[in-house]
């Protein structure tokens, strides 16, 4: 996963170090929409896209979704808010 993460930049405004409570939900929505778009592109027959590139991007979006979803399940002790 670390090798794949280096292939793609974080999105503008994506503060991975911050503890803004609404931040994970925002990025879950953003990456969810991007993943759905890639899935739709891959599902269309006969399109002329580089399927391997789209699949790599989709995998990156799923990795970022996993990251942000994990942040929603952290305890207050882990976030420093206890």
GITA-V918553 format. One record per pair of residues at least 4 apart in sequence whose C-alpha atoms are under 8 Angstrom apart, sorted by the first residue. I is the first residue (numbers start at 1). GAP is how many residues later the second one is. Records with the same first field share a line. If there is no record, write none. Layout:
# GITA-V918553
I = GAP ; GAP
This chain:
# GITA-V918553
1 = 4 ; 62
2 = 4
3 = 4
4 = 4 ; 56
5 = 4 ; 55 ; 58
8 = 52
10 = 4
14 = 13
19 = 4 ; 60
20 = 4
22 = 4
23 = 4
24 = 4 ; 44 ; 45 ; 47 ; 48
25 = 4 ; 43 ; 44 ; 47
26 = 4
27 = 4 ; 38 ; 41
28 = 4 ; 37 ; 40 ; 41
29 = 4
30 = 4
31 = 4 ; 30 ; 31 ; 33 ; 34
32 = 4 ; 29 ; 30 ; 33
33 = 4
34 = 4 ; 24 ; 27
35 = 4 ; 23 ; 26 ; 27
36 = 4
37 = 4
38 = 4 ; 16 ; 17 ; 19 ; 20
39 = 4 ; 19
40 = 4
41 = 6 ; 13
42 = 9 ; 12 ; 13
49 = 5
50 = 4
51 = 4
52 = 4
53 = 4
54 = 4
55 = 4
56 = 4
57 = 4
58 = 4
59 = 4
60 = 4
61 = 4
62 = 4
63 = 4
64 = 4
65 = 4
66 = 4
67 = 4
68 = 4
69 = 4
70 = 4
74 = 4 ; 5
75 = 4
76 = 4 ; 5 ; 6
77 = 4 ; 5
